[in-house]
Amino acid sequence: SLSLSLSLSLSLSLPSLPTPPKKPSERKMGQAMGQDCALLEEVSAWVAAKTKLPFWAKLTPNITSVADAGRAALRGGARGLAAINTINSISGVDLETLRPQPCVEGATTPGGYSGPAVKPIALAKVAALAGMIKSEKGGKFDLSGIGGVETGADAAEFLLLGADNVQVCVIVFFSS
């Protein structure tokens, strides 16, 4: 028999929103939200107050202490954590226009880098979060490992470092 479970993934770290923001409502959005633990906790609490579904806070690696961000999301009501989102990056420079890439709506904005090269960073962040969840939270919260997973061996590494499950994305785009 098939069992169905519904949950939400709350991305608190989208790196490609305009900087500076184009509208006041974009202030402290995306990556900036994921780097501000007080705001991360506040937004997690808003979501927890509005839904009965469990949700996982997807955290940015672009922060000094991912464990601090994880603590804030859990205090706000997240049922678990997902790490990592993409790494803030400039993918190159257009040598004809001399503009850094990516270029969105005519403006250069940092984008999110993902794929196999981020795996070592993702593993370190997952290990830090798993340690925090185990030592401070009694292991009562879930942790989803994300970042550079291409093979079963990659997934096993995340699981061995404390992730409860593993997500894949980029490899799906490049596999046929």
C-alpha angles and dihedrals in degrees: 000000000000120000120203124207125185124206140149132241111214110202105207097171115051103163100199105067113120117278114232093030117250093214132033089241089064093060111123093004129137116359093004090059092053090052095052109073095193091053092043090055092046094052091046089053091051091054093045090052093051103045139043090204117103114246137198120215111226106215133209121241087209094092136088096236117026087180090063090052090048092051090052093051092048092048087052092056108270112152091211147349133249121202135224129019118184125303118249108252151152107229096205145300124278100233092203097053096024089225123138114244143271098052114192121188090343095308129100111240130171112256135203120270119206141154134082096329092065095057097095090051092046092050091052093049092047091050091051092049093045090052092050093047092049099044101036105025101036091243091286097133130070126242124202118199118218133171134081097357109158105145142029088257090057090051091049090056091056091047092049090053092055109275114141092208140358132231127207130197120140096051089056090060092052099041122085 
